[in-house]
Amino acid sequence: MSHDDPGPTGQLDRRDVLRTTGAGLVGAAAVPTVSAQEGPPEDRGRGDGRPTKAILTVDQERPSPGETVTLSGENSLPGGDAEAIETYAFEARDGDGDVLLETSGSSATESVTLPSAGEYVATLSVTDSAGGTDTTTRTITITFPRELLNPRARNAGHAWDRGYRGRSDRTVFDPDTGFDARHTDLGPWSGVTVDFSDGLEVTTGADGLDAVAPPESDSIPEFVGWLRAGSDPELPRDTDDHGSHTAGIMAGTGRGRVLDTEALLEQWGFGGEATVGGGDSVERSFVVPADAADRELFVAVAGRWLDVSLVAPDGTELATETTQINAVEHGGGSFQENEYGEREILAAEAVHDADAAEADRTYRLVVDANGDAPSGEGVVRLAAASLKTERGTALAASGDIDDATVTGGLADDGQPAVHPGVAPRQSFVATPNTFDIVNGTTPVLEAIAEEADAYAQAFESRAINMSWGQPLGIPSAAVQNPYDEVHETISDLARAGLVSTHAVANYPGTPTGGNDTVSGAPEAVSVVRTDHLSGISTSSSGGAATVTDDGDAFRTPDVCAYGQDEHAVEARTDTDPGEYGEVDGYVAFTGTSMAAPSTAGLAALVMQAMEEDSPDGLELPAPSALFEDGRDESDRLAWTLRTKATLLATATTTAFNAIPWHGDQQPTYSPGTRDPYEGFGRLNHGAAVDAISRNIHKEGEATETLGLGVPDDEQSAAGYIAGPGTFEIDVAFEGYEGLDADLTAGDPHLDLFVYDARSPEGVEGDTPTGTPTVVAQSYGVAASDGSLTVTLGPDDVYQVAVKLVSVPGDGASQLAGTDVEVPATGEGLLFNGADVRAEVELEVERGGVRIHDDGEAGDATDEVAATVAEAEDEVATMAEMETESLDIGDP
């Protein structure tokens, strides 16, 4: 701990112990059940028959290496027949299993020193006066705070935590302005070049398409193929930088900027937040190891209206930055500022000598208010200092990820990459796309579509991202000609098993602004841009009613994703020869162009989960295996649409939670359907992969955590059930936790959906929009309890998703001290950015299976309708009440 950091005050962190349970309806008062200020009562005998409960808290949420933390069991509860807890047994082990602490006695607290960065496991076992026992564990991690890393990585981390980072033996395709294969995050290049001027002809690196091969699944991913024609660069280069940037968002490895996991120097929580300005600044110091001379320092700060400086031991300023404000620009030219300012990064080489004394190795972080602060004050919330590793350009001799010294986003080894893509283990194919802005066509896509089968098999490709379109958001997709050709191209790619994502235009206005070219193809996933709190940007176009070449109408967009100030790969915009790793810069761009590749990366992760861990009926073959005998284009289209439907089914509305952060495009709560501004809503990465890899029936009962602290919280939890059988699905709200839990004012609004995972719209011959097929739903549930019963046949697989729609509470207090006022439509609600998480119990029970005389499982439709009919009257009434109170119109 630095000498000028006051450290913990002795009080428990409310994040650990404050939980509230609502009284039942919106507007009811929240009742705290456990509070840090209560202390251990003399007598907690409950006399209600409930079991003994061990509750373990830690006095510091963010310890630094070498600090001592206090473990407390004071809030543990005796069983219903006992008077008190009599024995507390504590144990703490490091990541190698070595014991750091082992005690047993009457003391409810113990302290332990955590010597270095890493993961520690603390265990508490309690015994009450009646002999009741319980044990709980808690993991304490000393690492660079996730909240200071790239929001894209924080979103994707929910899927990474489940083991899905992409596959090196599968590719994603980025037809854009080009691809700088010299960049550490994008290479190395296989040497394969394909000329697409007349078909797909391999000109370098392989003896034909049949000889092209991505690396093995456990190998370092590669840039597998450079598709070019005519005057395009001979080498994979990007003369504009746009294409390399979108590729980095989609699947960059992040190996160009990686933090040393063993060199977290300090982290500071500022007691939740600290005010600076008016002559009062905040300083924190940290000592850099002697052997880190000439290594690169990395300091990140989160807060608003800040000037931050990194100062050398001799007082020299090494780096200065100003925190960004998450501004929402409205059509009238006014601005609202988001309380939750962006993080800022300072990087500089250490300047001390290797034999310097500690005083000459002590650096300072200085934080003050900047001149733009409207009140003259700024707020700092979190900061940390670390060292960077050497850049990850050296490839393991074996080519295996496990043998690479610097893995970045490739592996879950604790090395946090600063700017990895969403699918960092996925390999690439790219091209300098030529887009005709007049008629909306693109030659390279037409060439690939004509040989889609050969392309998909040769490159083992899964997804294609398209971050381009016509200028000014012309809603060209609302008419048929001359854009049929573009739609036919996407149709051909979808029938080769490829998921296409497309950025709606960057043009403000009504929902009819945008929705151009590819976005109008029903098979494509059209994407709207949001900030990191899911506020839809004014400059992000909405969707419109669109028609297919058969005259069928449908609506876009499909989903919205993060795309503001996206830090990713910066290309060197020349066409010179060069070696892999000699380019390693990063740059921030904003636009729907940044939201679409993030979605393509998630599609790749969903397809990985579908290939590796899905149940019978959803298992996805390798791309080349999709063309084996017995499978045709309808089968390949089905898997494409199932992937798209999974993204949509697990997305959640931003209609309430992001009200203050939206620009002019205010979405409407439209459960189960597309809204013209947000589609199905914000992506939830963990829920998306869970929907096809997590058998929730086997779990029986699980506690899900859904929160407003996005992107670190998710707002949907999902899984699947497989037939045959009848399943009862119950959802119940258990309570809130978090620093802002005391601002809540009743139970959250939760929606419960069951979807047919195998048969989204278009699989059975309808317009192939990939719209999730709803089997049963319980929505508008103000009382937070829902129950559905469904019956599945032998081949059925259903996806279950519970979604956090809104949290009632004191939004004015949440936004106090900012320039943001609670809009009239948001009165009585809390918003994204609040530290509030709802714990929800999801229980799935299996009953009998109805079998007809012919041996086939019965149709569940009537049974489902009968089961939920009575509940839906109450649900509809609650939804109507909520709609009226929030003035959002009829969903």
KEDO-306960 format. One record per residue (C-alpha): x, y, z. Coordinates in steps of 0.5 Angstrom, whole numbers, padded with zeros to 4 digits, always signed. Layout:
<pts>
XYZ;...
</pts>
This chain:
<pts>
+0000+0000+0000;+0003+0007-0002;+0004+0011+0004;-0001+0016+0003;-0007+0012+0002;-0011+0012+0008;-0013+0005+0007;-0019+0001+0010;-0023+0005+0015;-0025-0002+0019;-0032-0002+0016;-0034-0007+0012;-0036-0006+0005;-0043-0005+0003;-0042-0009-0003;-0040-0015+0001;-0046-0015+0006;-0052-0010+0004;-0058-0014+0001;-0065-0012+0001;-0071-0015-0001;-0077-0011-0004;-0084-0012-0001;-0087-0014-0008;-0089-0008-0013;-0086-0003-0016;-0086+0003-0011;-0086-0001-0005;-0080+0001+0000;-0074-0003+0000;-0072-0007+0007;-0065-0008+0008;-0064-0015+0012;-0057-0015+0013;-0053-0008+0014;-0046-0007+0015;-0047-0002+0021;-0051-0007+0025;-0045-0011+0028;-0046-0018+0031;-0052-0018+0035;-0052-0022+0042;-0057-0027+0040;-0059-0029+0033;-0063-0035+0034;-0069-0035+0029;-0074-0040+0032;-0076-0042+0025;-0073-0048+0023;-0068-0045+0018;-0061-0048+0017;-0055-0045+0019;-0052-0040+0015;-0044-0038+0014;-0043-0031+0011;-0036-0029+0009;-0034-0022+0008;-0028-0019+0006;-0026-0012+0009;-0022-0010+0002;-0025-0011-0004;-0019-0009-0008;-0013-0011-0004;-0006-0009-0007;+0000-0014-0007;+0003-0015+0000;-0003-0012+0004;-0007-0015+0010;-0014-0016+0009;-0019-0018+0015;-0024-0024+0014;-0031-0023+0018;-0036-0028+0019;-0040-0023+0024;-0046-0024+0019;-0047-0031+0020;-0053-0034+0022;-0055-0039+0027;-0060-0045+0025;-0067-0044+0027;-0066-0048+0033;-0060-0045+0036;-0058-0039+0040;-0052-0036+0037;-0046-0038+0033;-0040-0041+0037;-0034-0043+0033;-0031-0040+0027;-0026-0044+0023;-0022-0040+0018;-0018-0042+0012;-0014-0038+0007;-0010-0041+0001;-0006-0039-0005;-0006-0041-0012;-0002-0047-0011;-0006-0049-0005;-0001-0047+0000;-0004-0045+0007;-0003-0038+0009;-0008-0038+0015;-0012-0044+0019;-0015-0042+0025;-0021-0044+0029;-0025-0041+0035;-0030-0036+0038;-0027-0030+0034;-0031-0028+0028;-0026-0024+0025;-0018-0026+0023;-0013-0023+0019;-0009-0025+0013;-0003-0022+0009;-0004-0023+0001;+0004-0023-0001;+0003-0022-0009;-0002-0022-0015;-0006-0028-0016;-0012-0032-0013;-0013-0034-0006;-0019-0038-0003;-0022-0036+0003;-0026-0041+0007;-0031-0040+0013;-0034-0046+0017;-0039-0044+0023;-0042-0048+0028;-0048-0046+0032;-0050-0048+0039;-0055-0053+0037;-0049-0057+0033;-0051-0054+0026;-0046-0053+0021;-0045-0049+0014;-0039-0048+0010;-0038-0042+0005;-0032-0040+0001;-0030-0034-0003;-0024-0032-0008;-0020-0026-0007;-0017-0024-0013;-0011-0019-0014;-0010-0017-0021;-0011-0011-0025;-0018-0009-0024;-0023-0011-0030;-0027-0005-0029;-0021-0001-0032;-0020-0005-0038;-0023-0004-0045;-0031-0005-0044;-0031-0009-0050;-0027-0014-0047;-0031-0013-0040;-0037-0015-0044;-0033-0021-0048;-0031-0023-0041;-0037-0026-0039;-0036-0031-0045;-0029-0032-0044;-0030-0034-0037;-0034-0040-0039;-0029-0042-0044;-0031-0039-0050;-0025-0035-0054;-0026-0037-0061;-0022-0043-0065;-0016-0042-0069;-0018-0047-0074;-0024-0043-0075;-0024-0036-0079;-0028-0030-0079;-0028-0026-0085;-0027-0018-0085;-0028-0015-0092;-0027-0008-0091;-0021-0003-0093;-0016-0008-0092;-0012-0012-0086;-0005-0010-0084;-0002-0017-0082;+0004-0014-0079;+0000-0012-0073;+0002-0016-0067;-0006-0017-0066;-0007-0019-0073;-0002-0024-0076;+0002-0028-0077;+0000-0029-0084;+0000-0036-0087;+0002-0033-0094;-0004-0035-0098;-0007-0030-0103;-0013-0031-0107;-0015-0027-0113;-0022-0026-0114;-0023-0023-0120;-0025-0029-0124;-0027-0034-0119;-0023-0036-0113;-0016-0037-0115;-0010-0039-0110;-0004-0035-0113;+0001-0036-0107;+0002-0040-0101;-0002-0046-0103;-0003-0051-0109;-0011-0049-0109;-0017-0048-0105;-0016-0055-0103;-0009-0054-0100;-0011-0048-0096;-0012-0050-0088;-0013-0046-0082;-0008-0048-0076;-0010-0053-0071;-0015-0051-0066;-0010-0051-0060;-0005-0047-0064;-0004-0039-0065;-0009-0036-0069;-0007-0034-0076;-0009-0029-0082;-0010-0035-0086;-0012-0031-0093;-0011-0025-0097;-0017-0024-0102;-0015-0019-0107;-0016-0017-0115;-0014-0012-0120;-0010-0006-0116;-0011-0008-0109;-0004-0009-0105;+0000-0015-0106;+0001-0016-0099;-0004-0015-0094;-0004-0008-0092;-0010-0003-0090;-0009+0004-0093;-0015+0007-0089;-0014+0004-0082;-0022+0002-0082;-0021-0005-0084;-0016-0007-0079;-0019-0003-0073;-0026-0007-0074;-0022-0014-0075;-0018-0012-0068;-0025-0011-0065;-0028-0018-0068;-0022-0022-0066;-0015-0019-0065;-0011-0023-0060;-0009-0017-0056;-0002-0019-0056;+0001-0012-0057;-0001-0009-0050;-0001-0014-0045;+0000-0013-0037;+0005-0017-0033;+0000-0021-0028;+0006-0021-0023;+0007-0014-0023;+0001-0011-0021;+0004-0005-0017;-0002-0002-0013;-0009-0001-0014;-0014+0005-0011;-0021+0005-0009;-0022+0012-0006;-0027+0009-0001;-0032+0009-0007;-0030+0016-0010;-0026+0022-0008;-0028+0029-0010;-0022+0033-0013;-0022+0041-0015;-0022+0047-0012;-0014+0047-0010;-0015+0040-0007;-0012+0034-0012;-0011+0027-0010;-0004+0024-0010;-0002+0016-0010;+0005+0014-0010;+0008+0007-0012;+0014+0004-0012;+0017+0000-0018;+0022-0006-0018;+0029-0004-0019;+0029-0009-0024;+0024-0006-0028;+0028+0000-0031;+0026+0001-0038;+0020-0003-0038;+0013+0001-0039;+0009+0003-0034;+0001+0002-0035;-0003+0007-0030;-0011+0007-0031;-0016+0012-0028;-0023+0012-0028;-0027+0018-0026;-0030+0024-0029;-0028+0031-0031;-0021+0029-0029;-0014+0031-0031;-0009+0026-0029;-0001+0026-0029;+0004+0020-0028;+0010+0023-0025;+0017+0021-0025;+0021+0020-0018;+0025+0027-0020;+0018+0031-0021;+0018+0030-0029;+0011+0029-0032;+0012+0023-0036;+0005+0023-0039;-0002+0027-0038;-0009+0025-0040;-0016+0028-0039;-0022+0023-0037;-0027+0023-0043;-0034+0024-0042;-0039+0019-0044;-0043+0025-0048;-0050+0024-0051;-0051+0029-0056;-0058+0031-0058;-0061+0033-0064;-0062+0040-0062;-0055+0041-0060;-0055+0040-0053;-0051+0035-0049;-0052+0031-0043;-0046+0028-0039;-0046+0021-0036;-0044+0021-0029;-0040+0015-0030;-0034+0018-0034;-0029+0014-0038;-0023+0011-0036;-0016+0014-0038;-0010+0010-0040;-0003+0013-0038;+0003+0009-0041;+0011+0011-0040;+0017+0008-0040;+0020+0007-0033;+0026+0012-0032;+0030+0010-0026;+0036+0006-0026;+0037-0001-0024;+0041+0000-0018;+0036+0006-0015;+0034+0007-0008;+0027+0006-0006;+0026+0013-0006;+0028+0014-0013;+0024+0009-0016;+0017+0012-0013;+0013+0014-0018;+0006+0019-0017;-0001+0019-0020;-0003+0026-0019;-0011+0027-0020;-0014+0034-0021;-0021+0037-0024;-0020+0039-0031;-0022+0046-0034;-0029+0043-0037;-0032+0041-0030;-0038+0045-0029;-0038+0045-0022;-0031+0046-0022;-0030+0039-0019;-0028+0032-0021;-0029+0025-0018;-0024+0019-0019;-0027+0012-0017;-0021+0007-0019;-0014+0007-0021;-0009+0002-0021;-0001+0002-0023;+0002-0004-0027;+0008-0006-0032;+0007-0009-0039;+0010-0015-0041;+0014-0015-0047;+0010-0015-0054;+0007-0022-0056;+0011-0022-0062;+0015-0028-0061;+0011-0035-0063;+0012-0041-0060;+0017-0046-0064;+0011-0051-0063;+0006-0046-0065;+0002-0048-0059;-0002-0043-0055;+0000-0046-0049;+0008-0045-0051;+0007-0038-0052;+0010-0033-0047;+0005-0028-0048;-0002-0030-0050;-0006-0024-0049;-0013-0025-0050;-0011-0032-0053;-0012-0036-0046;-0015-0035-0039;-0008-0035-0036;-0009-0028-0032;-0005-0024-0037;-0010-0019-0038;-0010-0016-0045;-0011-0008-0046;-0015-0008-0052;-0017-0016-0055;-0022-0017-0060;-0029-0021-0058;-0026-0028-0061;-0019-0027-0060;-0017-0034-0061;-0021-0034-0068;-0017-0034-0075;-0018-0029-0080;-0019-0028-0087;-0019-0021-0090;-0020-0017-0097;-0019-0009-0099;-0027-0009-0100;-0029-0005-0106;-0036-0002-0105;-0040+0002-0110;-0044+0007-0106;-0049+0008-0112;-0052+0001-0113;-0050-0002-0106;-0046-0008-0109;-0039-0010-0107;-0035-0015-0112;-0031-0019-0107;-0038-0021-0104;-0041-0023-0110;-0035-0027-0112;-0035-0031-0105;-0042-0032-0106;-0042-0035-0112;-0037-0040-0109;-0039-0040-0102;-0039-0047-0101;-0032-0047-0104;-0030-0041-0099;-0033-0044-0093;-0030-0051-0094;-0023-0048-0095;-0023-0043-0090;-0027-0046-0085;-0031-0040-0084;-0036-0038-0079;-0038-0031-0079;-0037-0025-0084;-0037-0017-0081;-0039-0011-0086;-0038-0005-0083;-0040-0001-0089;-0046+0002-0093;-0049+0008-0097;-0048+0015-0094;-0052+0019-0090;-0056+0013-0088;-0060+0012-0094;-0066+0007-0093;-0065+0003-0099;-0067-0003-0096;-0074-0001-0096;-0074-0002-0104;-0072-0008-0108;-0069-0006-0114;-0063-0005-0115;-0061-0008-0109;-0063-0015-0110;-0056-0017-0112;-0054-0015-0105;-0059-0019-0101;-0058-0025-0106;-0051-0025-0104;-0052-0025-0096;-0057-0031-0098;-0052-0035-0101;-0047-0034-0096;-0052-0036-0090;-0054-0042-0094;-0047-0044-0094;-0047-0043-0086;-0044-0036-0085;-0047-0031-0081;-0047-0024-0083;-0047-0018-0079;-0048-0011-0081;-0047-0004-0078;-0053+0000-0079;-0052+0007-0082;-0049+0013-0078;-0054+0018-0079;-0059+0021-0074;-0066+0022-0075;-0073+0018-0075;-0073+0010-0075;-0073+0010-0083;-0066+0013-0083;-0061+0008-0085;-0062+0001-0086;-0058+0000-0092;-0056-0005-0096;-0054-0011-0092;-0058-0009-0086;-0064-0010-0091;-0062-0018-0092;-0067-0022-0087;-0061-0027-0086;-0056-0021-0084;-0056-0019-0076;-0056-0011-0077;-0053-0008-0071;-0054-0001-0067;-0049+0003-0064;-0049+0004-0056;-0044+0007-0051;-0042+0003-0045;-0048+0004-0041;-0052+0002-0047;-0055+0009-0049;-0057+0009-0056;-0053+0014-0060;-0056+0020-0064;-0052+0018-0070;-0054+0011-0070;-0059+0010-0075;-0066+0006-0073;-0069+0001-0077;-0075+0001-0082;-0080-0004-0085;-0076-0008-0090;-0079-0012-0096;-0075-0019-0099;-0075-0020-0106;-0081-0024-0105;-0085-0018-0102;-0085-0021-0095;-0084-0015-0090;-0080-0015-0084;-0077-0010-0079;-0070-0009-0077;-0065-0007-0073;-0064-0014-0069;-0059-0012-0064;-0055-0006-0061;-0048-0007-0058;-0042-0002-0056;-0039+0002-0061;-0036+0008-0057;-0029+0010-0057;-0027+0003-0059;-0020+0002-0058;-0017-0003-0063;-0012-0004-0068;-0009+0002-0071;-0006+0000-0078;+0000+0003-0081;-0003+0006-0088;+0003+0004-0093;+0004-0002-0097;+0011-0003-0096;+0014-0010-0094;+0015-0011-0087;+0015-0017-0081;+0010-0019-0077;+0010-0015-0070;+0013-0009-0073;+0006-0005-0072;+0003-0005-0065;-0001+0001-0065;-0008+0002-0062;-0013+0008-0064;-0020+0010-0062;-0026+0010-0067;-0033+0011-0066;-0039+0009-0070;-0044+0003-0072;-0038+0000-0076;-0035-0001-0069;-0041-0005-0066;-0042-0010-0072;-0035-0013-0071;-0036-0014-0064;-0043-0018-0066;-0039-0022-0071;-0034-0024-0065;-0040-0026-0061;-0043-0030-0066;-0036-0034-0067;-0037-0035-0060;-0044-0038-0060;-0042-0042-0066;-0036-0045-0062;-0041-0047-0056;-0045-0050-0061;-0040-0054-0064;-0037-0056-0058;-0042-0057-0052;-0049-0056-0055;-0054-0062-0054;-0057-0067-0060;-0061-0063-0065;-0056-0057-0064;-0049-0059-0065;-0046-0055-0070;-0041-0059-0075;-0035-0056-0078;-0036-0052-0083;-0033-0057-0088;-0037-0062-0085;-0043-0058-0087;-0043-0060-0094;-0042-0068-0093;-0047-0072-0096;-0054-0072-0093;-0054-0064-0092;-0056-0059-0096;-0057-0051-0096;-0063-0052-0092;-0059-0055-0086;-0054-0050-0087;-0059-0044-0087;-0062-0047-0081;-0055-0047-0077;-0054-0040-0079;-0061-0038-0077;-0060-0041-0070;-0054-0037-0069;-0057-0031-0070;-0064-0033-0066;-0059-0034-0060;-0056-0027-0060;-0063-0024-0061;-0066-0029-0055;-0061-0027-0050;-0061-0020-0052;-0065-0015-0047;-0069-0008-0048;-0065-0002-0046;-0072+0002-0046;-0072+0003-0038;-0065+0002-0036;-0061+0007-0041;-0067+0012-0041;-0062+0018-0039;-0056+0015-0044;-0060+0015-0050;-0060+0020-0055;-0066+0022-0059;-0068+0015-0061;-0072+0012-0055;-0074+0005-0056;-0080+0002-0053;-0081-0004-0049;-0083-0009-0054;-0082-0016-0051;-0081-0021-0056;-0081-0017-0062;-0076-0012-0065;-0076-0005-0063;-0075+0000-0069;-0069+0003-0065;-0066-0003-0061;-0068-0009-0064;-0068-0014-0059;-0064-0010-0055;-0057-0010-0052;-0052-0017-0053;-0051-0021-0047;-0045-0025-0048;-0045-0030-0043;-0052-0031-0043;-0051-0032-0051;-0046-0038-0050;-0050-0041-0044;-0057-0041-0048;-0054-0047-0053;-0049-0050-0048;-0052-0050-0041;-0057-0055-0039;-0061-0052-0034;-0065-0058-0032;-0059-0062-0030;-0057-0056-0025;-0064-0056-0022;-0064-0050-0018;-0059-0044-0019;-0058-0037-0017;-0057-0032-0023;-0054-0025-0022;-0057-0020-0026;-0055-0012-0025;-0055-0005-0028;-0047-0005-0027;-0046-0006-0035;-0041-0008-0038;-0039-0012-0032;-0046-0014-0030;-0050-0018-0035;-0058-0017-0036;-0060-0024-0038;-0059-0031-0036;-0060-0037-0040;-0059-0044-0041;-0063-0050-0045;-0068-0056-0044;-0068-0062-0048;-0074-0067-0049;-0078-0071-0048;-0081-0069-0042;-0085-0064-0039;-0082-0058-0035;-0084-0053-0030;-0080-0047-0030;-0080-0042-0024;-0077-0035-0023;-0077-0032-0016;-0073-0025-0014;-0069-0027-0008;-0066-0020-0006;-0061-0014-0008;-0054-0013-0007;-0049-0007-0009;-0047-0001-0006;-0053+0002-0009;-0058-0003-0006;-0061+0002-0001;-0063+0006-0007;-0068+0001-0010;-0075+0001-0008;-0079-0006-0010;-0078-0012-0014;-0075-0012-0021;-0079-0012-0027;-0076-0019-0030;-0079-0023-0036;-0078-0030-0037;-0078-0033-0044;-0078-0040-0047;-0076-0041-0054;-0075-0046-0059;-0068-0047-0061;-0068-0051-0067;-0074-0047-0071;-0073-0040-0071;-0077-0036-0076;-0074-0038-0083;-0072-0045-0081;-0079-0048-0084;-0079-0044-0090;-0082-0037-0088;-0078-0031-0089;-0071-0033-0086;-0070-0027-0081;-0068-0031-0075;-0073-0028-0071;-0073-0033-0064;-0080-0037-0064;-0083-0036-0057;-0086-0042-0054;-0088-0039-0048;-0087-0032-0044;-0089-0029-0038;-0087-0021-0038;-0089-0015-0035;-0088-0018-0028;-0088-0013-0023;-0088-0018-0018;-0082-0021-0020;-0085-0028-0020;-0086-0032-0026;-0088-0040-0028;-0088-0043-0034;-0090-0050-0036;-0088-0053-0043;-0088-0060-0046;-0082-0062-0051;-0082-0068-0056;-0076-0073-0057;-0072-0068-0061;-0074-0061-0058;-0069-0057-0055;-0072-0050-0052;-0068-0044-0049;-0070-0041-0043;-0068-0034-0042;-0070-0029-0036;-0068-0022-0037;-0068-0016-0032;-0072-0011-0035;-0072-0005-0030;-0070-0004-0023;-0075+0001-0019;-0071+0006-0015;-0069+0013-0013;-0066+0015-0020;-0065+0022-0018;-0060+0020-0012;-0056+0016-0017;-0055+0022-0022;-0054+0027-0016;-0048+0031-0017;-0048+0030-0025;-0051+0035-0030;-0056+0029-0032;-0063+0030-0030;-0068+0024-0029;-0073+0024-0035;-0080+0024-0034;-0081+0017-0037;-0075+0015-0032;-0078+0017-0026;-0078+0012-0020;-0073+0008-0024;-0065+0006-0023;-0061+0006-0029;-0055+0003-0032;-0049+0005-0028;-0052+0004-0021;-0048-0001-0017;-0054-0006-0016;-0055-0013-0018;-0061-0017-0017;-0061-0024-0015;-0066-0029-0018;-0067-0036-0017;-0068-0040-0023;-0071-0047-0022;-0073-0052-0027;-0076-0059-0025;-0078-0065-0030;-0085-0068-0030;-0088-0074-0034;-0088-0074-0041;-0094-0075-0045;-0094-0080-0051;-0099-0081-0056;-0102-0088-0058;-0097-0088-0064;-0091-0087-0059;-0090-0080-0061;-0089-0074-0056;-0095-0070-0055;-0096-0062-0058;-0094-0058-0052;-0098-0052-0055;-0105-0053-0051;-0102-0055-0045;-0097-0049-0045;-0103-0044-0046;-0107-0047-0041;-0102-0047-0036;-0100-0039-0037;-0107-0037-0039;-0109-0035-0032;-0102-0032-0030;-0102-0028-0036;-0108-0024-0034;-0105-0021-0028;-0098-0020-0032;-0102-0016-0037;-0105-0012-0032;-0098-0011-0029;-0095-0009-0035;-0101-0004-0037;-0100-0001-0030;-0092+0000-0031;-0093+0002-0038;-0098+0008-0036;-0093+0010-0030;-0087+0011-0035;-0091+0014-0041;-0088+0009-0046;-0094+0007-0050;-0097+0000-0051;-0092-0005-0052;
</pts>
